[in-house]
Amino acid sequence: MSIWYQKVHKPQYWFAWQALQQASNLMFTSSLLTRYYAYNAYYYVFNTPSLVYTGVLAGLSPADQVTVYTDPKFGMDNPLKLTFWIAANIGGSSSTAYTDLQTYFATKGVILTTTIMTQIVGPQSVIQFIVQSMKIAILNTKGLDQTVTPNEFVLTQIQWGSASFLSNS
């Protein structure tokens, strides 16, 4: 009865304190910006496996595509798991996230070569396009009072699978 009474009759500041504690724990244990990019990437592309297989993972065999996309720890079929790929994109080829992904999938028999990783998380990848688009959206928020336009050359060079989409084609 005592536990129930304490739970039901806690003052409002206690609940506010708990909420602030949870928010600060989330901020200190993960990158909110990386999660933001991952949720947008999932919403726009990665929630459709066929798009990922034919585009992002085009350099892998069909079996390896399924392994990478549906992996329970570092797959691409979930925004939380997609944050690792976003971190690899942001950190580049010398980042821990990048090398950890290569090492992890090598233990599963999927070799993510530098060429394939560049296609997935490189400077002309779909993930890079989404990250840059979201940066522009954030910077163009009215509260920041800035105007940012995308670099048209970069946008025309985005690689989708083995093809590169050019604005004139």
N, CA, C and O of each residue as an XYZ file, in Angstrom:
676
protein
N       0.819     -1.190      0.000
C       0.000      0.000      0.000
C       0.869      1.263      0.000
O       0.523      2.267     -0.623
N       1.978      1.198      0.694
C       2.846      2.363      0.777
C       3.403      2.737     -0.596
O       3.447      3.914     -0.953
N       3.825      1.737     -1.356
C       4.366      2.003     -2.688
C       3.287      2.595     -3.584
O       3.539      3.561     -4.304
N       2.094      2.027     -3.544
C       0.992      2.543     -4.348
C       0.680      3.977     -3.959
O       0.501      4.825     -4.832
N       0.610      4.265     -2.658
C       0.289      5.610     -2.184
C       1.345      6.615     -2.671
O       1.009      7.715     -3.112
N       2.619      6.224     -2.584
C       3.693      7.124     -3.019
C       3.614      7.382     -4.525
O       3.837      8.504     -4.981
N       3.301      6.362     -5.275
C       3.207      6.515     -6.739
C       2.050      7.419     -7.132
O       2.190      8.258     -8.022
N       0.919      7.254     -6.480
C      -0.282      8.023     -6.818
C      -0.202      9.458     -6.312
O      -0.752     10.362     -6.942
N       0.462      9.681     -5.201
C       0.454     11.002     -4.571
C       1.774     11.763     -4.704
O       2.053     12.647     -3.894
N       2.575     11.442     -5.691
C       3.822     12.183     -5.896
C       3.495     13.599     -6.370
O       2.546     13.794     -7.130
N       4.271     14.582     -5.930
C       4.037     15.962     -6.389
C       4.409     16.118     -7.867
O       5.183     15.323     -8.401
N       3.862     17.133     -8.518
C       4.090     17.363     -9.944
C       5.566     17.594    -10.272
O       6.045     17.166    -11.322
N       6.283     18.267     -9.377
C       7.693     18.516     -9.679
C       8.479     17.207     -9.790
O       9.491     17.151    -10.489
N       8.022     16.164     -9.112
C       8.693     14.862     -9.200
C       8.600     14.302    -10.618
O       9.582     13.788    -11.154
N       7.421     14.403    -11.218
C       7.238     13.908    -12.581
C       8.033     14.756    -13.579
O       8.593     14.225    -14.538
N       8.083     16.071    -13.352
C       8.884     16.940    -14.216
C      10.363     16.573    -14.099
O      11.078     16.545    -15.100
N      10.816     16.293    -12.890
C      12.201     15.888    -12.671
C      12.512     14.580    -13.407
O      13.568     14.454    -14.028
N      11.604     13.618    -13.339
C      11.792     12.349    -14.036
C      11.886     12.566    -15.546
O      12.730     11.966    -16.212
N      11.019     13.423    -16.083
C      11.034     13.697    -17.527
C      12.361     14.349    -17.936
O      12.946     13.969    -18.950
N      12.830     15.308    -17.170
C      14.107     15.957    -17.472
C      15.263     14.963    -17.371
O      16.197     15.011    -18.171
N      15.201     14.073    -16.396
C      16.234     13.056    -16.233
C      16.274     12.126    -17.450
O      17.352     11.797    -17.944
N      15.116     11.707    -17.925
C      15.059     10.830    -19.089
C      15.572     11.540    -20.338
O      16.303     10.952    -21.136
N      15.190     12.800    -20.505
C      15.656     13.560    -21.671
C      17.170     13.753    -21.626
O      17.839     13.615    -22.650
N      17.714     14.068    -20.463
C      19.173     14.267    -20.371
C      19.912     12.950    -20.588
O      20.976     12.940    -21.207
N      19.372     11.846    -20.094
C      20.006     10.548    -20.337
C      20.046     10.241    -21.829
O      21.054      9.751    -22.338
N      18.957     10.527    -22.529
C      18.914     10.288    -23.969
C      19.933     11.163    -24.695
O      20.610     10.696    -25.611
N      20.044     12.429    -24.291
C      20.980     13.333    -24.950
C      22.426     12.916    -24.731
O      23.256     13.059    -25.628
N      22.734     12.401    -23.541
C      24.116     12.041    -23.242
C      24.494     10.645    -23.739
O      25.680     10.330    -23.839
N      23.516      9.817    -24.046
C      23.833      8.462    -24.494
C      23.645      8.267    -25.990
O      23.988      7.203    -26.505
N      23.117      9.243    -26.700
C      22.962      9.115    -28.145
C      22.976     10.496    -28.777
O      22.789     11.511    -28.107
N      23.197     10.506    -30.062
C      23.189     11.757    -30.807
C      21.783     11.990    -31.353
O      21.302     11.236    -32.200
N      21.139     13.029    -30.866
C      19.782     13.309    -31.324
C      19.762     13.696    -32.801
O      18.814     13.378    -33.519
N      20.796     14.373    -33.243
C      20.866     14.770    -34.647
C      21.005     13.542    -35.553
O      20.381     13.471    -36.612
N      21.825     12.581    -35.128
C      21.978     11.345    -35.894
C      20.647     10.603    -35.961
O      20.284     10.067    -37.008
N      19.926     10.573    -34.857
C      18.602      9.934    -34.852
C      17.632     10.666    -35.771
O      16.840     10.037    -36.473
N      17.694     11.979    -35.766
C      16.833     12.775    -36.645
C      17.090     12.423    -38.109
O      16.152     12.213    -38.877
N      18.364     12.360    -38.488
C      18.712     11.996    -39.856
C      18.257     10.579    -40.173
O      17.753     10.318    -41.266
N      18.432      9.660    -39.223
C      18.058      8.263    -39.444
C      16.548      8.115    -39.621
O      16.104      7.363    -40.489
N      15.764      8.807    -38.828
C      14.308      8.720    -38.975
C      13.869      9.264    -40.330
O      12.970      8.702    -40.955
N      14.484     10.338    -40.788
C      14.140     10.878    -42.099
C      14.591      9.947    -43.216
O      13.857      9.742    -44.182
N      15.774      9.387    -43.099
C      16.262      8.438    -44.107
C      15.343      7.232    -44.186
O      15.030      6.749    -45.274
N      14.915      6.749    -43.028
C      14.002      5.599    -43.015
C      12.674      5.968    -43.671
O      12.134      5.199    -44.466
N      12.162      7.127    -43.341
C      10.871      7.559    -43.883
C      10.925      7.713    -45.409
O       9.997      7.299    -46.103
N      11.991      8.297    -45.927
C      12.064      8.591    -47.360
C      12.502      7.422    -48.231
O      12.033      7.295    -49.363
N      13.392      6.562    -47.731
C      13.941      5.501    -48.578
C      13.935      4.135    -47.917
O      13.454      3.164    -48.502
N      14.458      4.050    -46.717
C      14.811      2.762    -46.134
C      13.638      1.948    -45.604
O      13.840      0.818    -45.160
N      12.443      2.471    -45.636
C      11.274      1.677    -45.231
C      10.767      0.799    -46.371
O       9.846      0.007    -46.175
N      11.352      0.928    -47.548
C      10.985      0.114    -48.706
C      12.179     -0.751    -49.105
O      13.108     -0.260    -49.747
N      12.165     -2.029    -48.735
C      13.329     -2.888    -49.017
C      13.734     -2.914    -50.485
O      14.928     -2.941    -50.786
N      12.777     -2.908    -51.402
C      13.135     -2.985    -52.819
C      13.971     -1.777    -53.257
O      14.874     -1.923    -54.081
N      13.684     -0.597    -52.721
C      14.505      0.582    -53.039
C      15.934      0.411    -52.520
O      16.902      0.755    -53.198
N      16.042     -0.118    -51.322
C      17.362     -0.304    -50.728
C      18.150     -1.358    -51.500
O      19.341     -1.178    -51.753
N      17.490     -2.461    -51.877
C      18.180     -3.539    -52.595
C      18.645     -3.082    -53.975
O      19.772     -3.373    -54.376
N      17.787     -2.371    -54.702
C      18.151     -1.972    -56.064
C      19.031     -0.735    -56.106
O      19.681     -0.477    -57.119
N      19.064      0.026    -55.039
C      19.839      1.249    -55.039
C      21.013      1.232    -54.089
O      22.161      1.113    -54.517
N      20.739      1.349    -52.821
C      21.780      1.512    -51.816
C      22.709      0.297    -51.738
O      23.925      0.452    -51.632
N      22.142     -0.901    -51.789
C      22.936     -2.125    -51.642
C      23.152     -2.844    -52.976
O      23.361     -4.057    -52.985
N      23.107     -2.136    -54.080
C      23.182     -2.750    -55.411
C      24.483     -3.503    -55.662
O      24.501     -4.400    -56.504
N      25.559     -3.182    -54.976
C      26.837     -3.849    -55.213
C      26.974     -5.203    -54.533
O      27.977     -5.891    -54.724
N      25.986     -5.593    -53.749
C      26.044     -6.866    -53.026
C      25.171     -7.917    -53.692
O      24.263     -7.590    -54.456
N      25.449     -9.171    -53.400
C      24.597    -10.259    -53.902
C      23.230    -10.165    -53.210
O      23.127     -9.580    -52.132
N      22.183    -10.734    -53.816
C      20.858    -10.670    -53.189
C      20.834    -11.223    -51.758
O      20.156    -10.664    -50.896
N      21.552    -12.293    -51.501
C      21.586    -12.854    -50.143
C      22.263    -11.893    -49.169
O      21.806    -11.720    -48.039
N      23.357    -11.269    -49.616
C      24.062    -10.310    -48.760
C      23.226     -9.050    -48.529
O      23.277     -8.456    -47.452
N      22.456     -8.645    -49.543
C      21.567     -7.498    -49.381
C      20.570     -7.746    -48.250
O      20.364     -6.888    -47.392
N      19.962     -8.916    -48.260
C      18.985     -9.263    -47.219
C      19.667     -9.326    -45.859
O      19.114     -8.859    -44.864
N      20.868     -9.903    -45.812
C      21.607     -9.996    -44.550
C      21.887     -8.618    -43.974
O      21.675     -8.387    -42.783
N      22.360     -7.702    -44.807
C      22.685     -6.356    -44.333
C      21.414     -5.597    -43.963
O      21.373     -4.936    -42.925
N      20.398     -5.681    -44.781
C      19.178     -4.908    -44.530
C      18.444     -5.380    -43.275
O      17.940     -4.554    -42.513
N      18.375     -6.685    -43.049
C      17.564     -7.212    -41.954
C      18.373     -7.612    -40.725
O      17.821     -8.224    -39.811
N      19.637     -7.293    -40.676
C      20.458     -7.688    -39.538
C      19.843     -7.173    -38.232
O      19.418     -6.020    -38.158
N      19.796     -8.034    -37.193
C      19.146     -7.627    -35.948
C      19.897     -6.550    -35.161
O      19.304     -5.897    -34.303
N      21.167     -6.357    -35.433
C      21.951     -5.372    -34.681
C      22.250     -4.103    -35.479
O      22.091     -2.996    -34.963
N      22.683     -4.254    -36.735
C      23.099     -3.118    -37.554
C      22.383     -3.064    -38.899
O      22.949     -2.565    -39.872
N      21.173     -3.558    -38.975
C      20.443     -3.552    -40.233
C      19.989     -2.159    -40.634
O      20.305     -1.170    -39.972
N      19.251     -2.099    -41.717
C      18.745     -0.824    -42.228
C      17.219     -0.780    -42.204
O      16.617      0.162    -42.721
N      16.596     -1.784    -41.611
C      15.145     -1.906    -41.627
C      14.467     -1.236    -40.439
O      13.293     -1.488    -40.166
N      15.201     -0.385    -39.738
C      14.691      0.225    -38.532
C      15.461      1.528    -38.303
O      16.682      1.542    -38.461
N      14.793      2.612    -37.941
C      15.509      3.882    -37.757
C      16.601      3.828    -36.693
O      17.644      4.463    -36.851
N      16.380      3.088    -35.620
C      17.402      3.031    -34.573
C      18.661      2.327    -35.054
O      19.768      2.739    -34.707
N      18.509      1.274    -35.846
C      19.680      0.579    -36.391
C      20.317      1.399    -37.513
O      21.522      1.304    -37.747
N      19.533      2.180    -38.182
C      20.040      3.019    -39.274
C      20.961      4.127    -38.762
O      21.752      4.673    -39.530
N      20.867      4.463    -37.473
C      21.742      5.510    -36.913
C      23.222      5.147    -37.042
O      24.064      6.038    -37.155
N      23.551      3.851    -37.025
C      24.946      3.446    -37.174
C      25.466      3.796    -38.564
O      26.614      4.214    -38.719
N      24.615      3.623    -39.572
C      25.010      3.948    -40.948
C      25.131      5.466    -41.120
O      26.015      5.947    -41.829
N      24.246      6.208    -40.474
C      24.327      7.674    -40.514
C      25.626      8.132    -39.848
O      26.313      9.013    -40.363
N      25.957      7.537    -38.712
C      27.196      7.890    -38.013
C      28.413      7.573    -38.882
O      29.385      8.328    -38.884
N      28.365      6.465    -39.617
C      29.468      6.123    -40.525
C      29.574      7.153    -41.643
O      30.676      7.498    -42.068
N      28.441      7.642    -42.117
C      28.446      8.676    -43.155
C      29.044      9.971    -42.625
O      29.884     10.583    -43.283
N      28.626     10.380    -41.466
C      29.093     11.641    -40.892
C      30.572     11.555    -40.519
O      31.328     12.499    -40.748
N      30.985     10.419    -39.941
C      32.368     10.268    -39.495
C      33.361      9.973    -40.592
O      34.552     10.247    -40.443
N      32.882      9.411    -41.707
C      33.771      9.090    -42.809
C      34.476      7.754    -42.628
O      34.223      7.032    -41.664
N      35.353      7.436    -43.555
C      35.991      6.120    -43.582
C      36.951      5.876    -42.428
O      37.321      4.728    -42.182
N      37.360      6.900    -41.724
C      38.263      6.708    -40.585
C      37.516      6.630    -39.256
O      38.139      6.530    -38.199
N      36.195      6.677    -39.304
C      35.413      6.661    -38.061
C      35.263      5.249    -37.511
O      35.399      4.261    -38.233
N      34.986      5.182    -36.244
C      34.767      3.900    -35.572
C      33.528      3.214    -36.126
O      33.530      2.002    -36.339
N      32.470      3.986    -36.362
C      31.221      3.395    -36.882
C      31.468      2.722    -38.228
O      30.973      1.622    -38.471
N      32.215      3.363    -39.086
C      32.526      2.829    -40.417
C      33.263      1.496    -40.314
O      32.858      0.506    -40.924
N      34.342      1.478    -39.541
C      35.135      0.247    -39.416
C      34.392     -0.827    -38.633
O      34.547     -2.015    -38.917
N      33.589     -0.426    -37.651
C      32.803     -1.408    -36.898
C      31.794     -2.116    -37.790
O      31.591     -3.323    -37.662
N      31.159     -1.373    -38.694
C      30.206     -1.995    -39.619
C      30.908     -2.994    -40.532
O      30.407     -4.097    -40.750
N      32.065     -2.613    -41.064
C      32.821     -3.528    -41.929
C      33.237     -4.784    -41.164
O      33.098     -5.896    -41.674
N      33.738     -4.611    -39.962
C      34.195     -5.744    -39.151
C      33.032     -6.654    -38.767
O      33.138     -7.877    -38.857
N      31.935     -6.061    -38.344
C      30.775     -6.844    -37.919
C      30.237     -7.694    -39.066
O      30.011     -8.893    -38.900
N      30.034     -7.079    -40.223
C      29.469     -7.831    -41.346
C      30.466     -8.840    -41.921
O      30.054     -9.840    -42.507
N      31.764     -8.596    -41.763
C      32.758     -9.589    -42.189
C      32.600    -10.869    -41.380
O      32.796    -11.962    -41.911
N      32.248    -10.750    -40.103
C      32.025    -11.946    -39.282
C      30.787    -12.711    -39.733
O      30.647    -13.896    -39.429
N      29.898    -12.053    -40.447
C      28.701    -12.699    -40.980
C      28.904    -13.167    -42.417
O      27.972    -13.674    -43.042
N      30.106    -13.001    -42.941
C      30.406    -13.442    -44.297
C      30.085    -12.428    -45.375
O      30.133    -12.753    -46.561
N      29.758    -11.202    -44.985
C      29.458    -10.137    -45.950
C      30.633     -9.170    -45.933
O      30.893     -8.504    -44.931
N      31.333     -9.106    -47.049
C      32.498     -8.224    -47.142
C      32.047     -6.883    -47.709
O      31.651     -6.778    -48.870
N      32.116     -5.873    -46.869
C      31.766     -4.520    -47.290
C      33.061     -3.810    -47.684
O      33.730     -3.197    -46.852
N      33.391     -3.907    -48.950
C      34.613     -3.284    -49.453
C      34.491     -1.768    -49.378
O      33.414     -1.223    -49.137
N      35.605     -1.111    -49.586
C      35.602      0.352    -49.585
C      34.664      0.889    -50.667
O      33.979      1.890    -50.453
N      34.632      0.238    -51.810
C      33.751      0.664    -52.896
C      32.279      0.558    -52.484
O      31.491      1.471    -52.730
N      31.925     -0.550    -51.864
C      30.530     -0.736    -51.443
C      30.182      0.232    -50.318
O      29.097      0.813    -50.318
N      31.091      0.411    -49.359
C      30.828      1.358    -48.266
C      30.702      2.784    -48.794
O      29.890      3.565    -48.297
N      31.500      3.119    -49.794
C      31.386      4.451    -50.397
C      30.023      4.618    -51.051
O      29.425      5.691    -50.980
N      29.529      3.557    -51.689
C      28.200      3.614    -52.297
C      27.112      3.769    -51.229
O      26.125      4.473    -51.445
N      27.292      3.113    -50.078
C      26.273      3.148    -49.033
C      26.333      4.433    -48.220
O      25.303      5.067    -47.995
N      27.534      4.829    -47.772
C      27.650      5.968    -46.854
C      28.625      7.043    -47.324
O      28.974      7.935    -46.551
N      29.060      6.974    -48.550
C      30.060      7.915    -49.055
C      29.503      9.293    -49.348
O      28.331      9.571    -49.096
N      30.355     10.154    -49.883
C      29.968     11.544    -50.131
C      28.924     11.723    -51.243
O      28.332     12.796    -51.355
N      28.693     10.703    -52.056
C      27.675     10.803    -53.109
C      26.581      9.750    -52.915
O      25.922      9.353    -53.876
N      26.393      9.312    -51.704
C      25.401      8.271    -51.411
C      24.026      8.868    -51.136
O      23.881     10.074    -50.935
N      23.049      8.018    -51.132
C      21.684      8.425    -50.805
C      21.624      8.924    -49.366
O      20.929      9.899    -49.077
N      22.347      8.263    -48.460
C      22.372      8.707    -47.065
C      22.942     10.116    -46.966
O      22.417     10.948    -46.226
N      24.006     10.386    -47.702
C      24.594     11.733    -47.689
C      23.592     12.765    -48.203
O      23.486     13.862    -47.654
N      22.863     12.412    -49.249
C      21.852     13.321    -49.792
C      20.802     13.652    -48.734
O      20.421     14.812    -48.579
N      20.335     12.643    -48.011
C      19.313     12.872    -46.993
C      19.872     13.700    -45.845
O      19.206     14.617    -45.364
N      21.083     13.390    -45.399
C      21.694     14.160    -44.312
C      21.841     15.618    -44.720
O      21.501     16.515    -43.949
N      22.347     15.862    -45.928
C      22.504     17.242    -46.389
C      21.159     17.950    -46.545
O      21.044     19.133    -46.227
N      20.151     17.240    -47.028
C      18.817     17.832    -47.170
C      18.244     18.222    -45.818
O      17.622     19.276    -45.686
N      18.449     17.382    -44.813
C      17.939     17.680    -43.477
C      18.703     18.831    -42.839
O      18.118     19.635    -42.114
N      20.015     18.921    -43.102
C      20.796     20.060    -42.600
C      20.247     21.359    -43.174
O      20.093     22.353    -42.464
N      19.957     21.335    -44.464
C      19.409     22.527    -45.118
C      18.043     22.872    -44.523
O      17.744     24.042    -44.284
N      17.217     21.852    -44.287
C      15.897     22.095    -43.692
C      16.025     22.710    -42.305
O      15.272     23.617    -41.951
N      16.979     22.214    -41.519
C      17.179     22.763    -40.171
C      17.657     24.201    -40.254
O      17.149     25.069    -39.545
N      18.635     24.457    -41.118
C      19.189     25.809    -41.212
C      18.195     26.808    -41.790
O      18.295     28.004    -41.518
N      17.241     26.334    -42.583
C      16.244     27.236    -43.153
C      15.046     27.453    -42.236
O      14.069     28.086    -42.639
N      15.105     26.943    -41.021
C      14.040     27.174    -40.060
C      13.951     28.669    -39.779
O      14.974     29.330    -39.602
N      12.738     29.201    -39.738
C      12.562     30.647    -39.582
C      13.244     31.203    -38.337
O      13.743     32.328    -38.359
N      13.271     30.442    -37.267
C      13.887     30.917    -36.038
C      15.371     31.183    -36.164
O      15.907     32.013    -35.430
N      16.049     30.507    -37.071
C      17.480     30.713    -37.258
C      17.771     31.870    -38.209
O      18.907     32.339    -38.287
N      16.743     32.336    -38.937
C      16.855     33.498    -39.812
C      18.025     33.364    -40.799
O      18.844     34.273    -40.927
N      18.090     32.237    -41.483
C      19.122     32.001    -42.487
C      18.457     31.476    -43.751
O      17.336     30.970    -43.718
N      19.155     31.603    -44.841
C      18.691     31.003    -46.084
C      19.835     30.189    -46.661
O      20.911     30.715    -46.945
N      19.587     28.906    -46.828
C      20.596     27.997    -47.353
C      20.014     27.313    -48.572
O      18.887     26.820    -48.536
N      20.778     27.283    -49.651
C      20.326     26.576    -50.843
C      21.252     25.399    -51.094
O      22.450     25.480    -50.824
N      20.707     24.308    -51.608
C      21.556     23.153    -51.867
C      22.535     23.414    -53.000
O      22.251     24.194    -53.909
N      23.659     22.776    -52.944
C      24.653     22.850    -53.993
C      24.151     21.982    -55.144
O      24.120     20.757    -55.025
N      23.765     22.594    -56.237
C      23.162     21.864    -57.355
C      24.099     20.817    -57.952
O      23.646     19.760    -58.393
N      25.402     21.104    -57.970
C      26.337     20.138    -58.524
C      26.335     18.856    -57.698
O      26.324     17.756    -58.251
N      26.347     19.000    -56.375
C      26.347     17.833    -55.497
C      25.056     17.045    -55.681
O      25.090     15.816    -55.734
N      23.936     17.719    -55.778
C      22.654     17.039    -55.909
C      22.558     16.249    -57.212
O      21.869     15.230    -57.264
N      23.234     16.702    -58.255
C      23.160     15.986    -59.531
C      24.116     14.799    -59.583
O      24.050     13.996    -60.513
N      24.993     14.679    -58.610
C      25.984     13.616    -58.626
C      25.652     12.457    -57.677
O      26.486     11.575    -57.469
N      24.467     12.452    -57.111
C      24.097     11.393    -56.179
C      24.084     10.060    -56.909
O      23.490      9.928    -57.979
N      24.744      9.080    -56.320
C      24.804      7.747    -56.926
C      23.672      6.896    -56.391
O      23.420      6.857    -55.186
N      23.004      6.227    -57.284
C      21.923      5.320    -56.914
C      22.260      3.974    -57.524
O      22.055      3.756    -58.719
N      22.772      3.079    -56.711
C      23.231      1.807    -57.216
C      24.464      2.011    -58.060
O      25.380      2.724    -57.650
N      24.510      1.410    -59.213
C      25.679      1.561    -60.070
C      25.541      2.748    -61.011
O      26.492      3.090    -61.714
N      24.368      3.383    -61.037
C      24.147      4.516    -61.924
C      24.275      5.822    -61.161
O      24.080      5.858    -59.946
N      24.591      6.857    -61.846
C      24.653      8.184    -61.263
C      23.567      9.010    -61.942
O      23.481      9.045    -63.169
N      22.744      9.669    -61.144
C      21.657     10.444    -61.711
C      22.150     11.858    -62.009
O      22.565     12.590    -61.111
N      22.096     12.217    -63.255
C      22.483     13.556    -63.666
C      21.213     14.324    -64.034
O      20.252     13.752    -64.548
N      21.228     15.598    -63.768
C      20.026     16.394    -63.980
C      19.603     16.468    -65.437
O      18.423     16.679    -65.716
N      20.519     16.305    -66.365
C      20.188     16.416    -67.787
C      19.778     15.103    -68.406
O      19.390     15.084    -69.574
N      19.845     13.997    -67.675
C      19.538     12.712    -68.296
C      18.153     12.223    -67.926
O      17.739     11.151    -68.369
